[in-house]
Amino acid sequence: MAASITDDEIIRKRLLIDGDVGGGDDRRISSLLKTFTKWCQSSGSDEECTAAYQRMLSTISQCEFSMAKTQMVYDMNQREMTKYEQIYKDIEKSISDAHEKIASSKTELQEAKRIRKNRQEYDALAKVIQKHPDRQGTLKKLEELDRELNSLTDQKEALENKLEMRRKQFHVLITSIHELQRILDEDEKEELDSSTMDTSALDSSMEMNTTN
């Protein structure tokens, strides 16, 4: 039966038996094996055999108690590891939720800033609009400006027509002056020619008288 136990099981049982005490249980097992070997080979009295048997039972009880204690510590450690793993998962989930909340809060903050900026722009625009007249007053003013523009347009056309008429009159005046100057030049030329003819006739008459 002892041969069927694997080395891993032996090591595991020895580790469980060792527990926190360390080499104490290991010495107990060694002593138990020696006592058991001596008991098997003993040829003493029944009382000695019974005493040795009781000592072996006591040692086995101590080892079983130590093994049970170690097993309990091991189970407790396993439960604590499971609990710590669950706590670690909860912490990871809390961190992930916190990151999501932070990201969502940043988005909400950006949206709030945008809304606030829009409201400020709307308020500024409303103040500018309030400084200007209403639609009815603006239309009325536009109508007045249209009438004034039409009046100025009519005045401009009248002035342009008057200017054109003055240009024509001035042209006629210049033409008349040129014509008058031409007539005067012709009259002066005729008078000059007539005077020249008279002078020539007089000279001829004087020459004839001198000759006679």
Secondary structure, DSSP 8 states (H G I E B T S, - for coil): -GGGS-HHHHHHHHHHHHTTT-HHHHHHHHHHHHHHHHHHH----HHHHHHHHHHHHHHHHHHHHHHHHHHHHHHHHHHHHHHHHHHHHHHHHHHHHHHHHHHHHHHHHHHHHHHHHHHHHHHHHHHHHHHS--HHHHHHHHHHHHHHHHHHHHHHHHHHHHHHHHHHHHHHHHHHHHHHHHHHHHHHHHHHHHHHHHHHHHHHHHHHHHH-
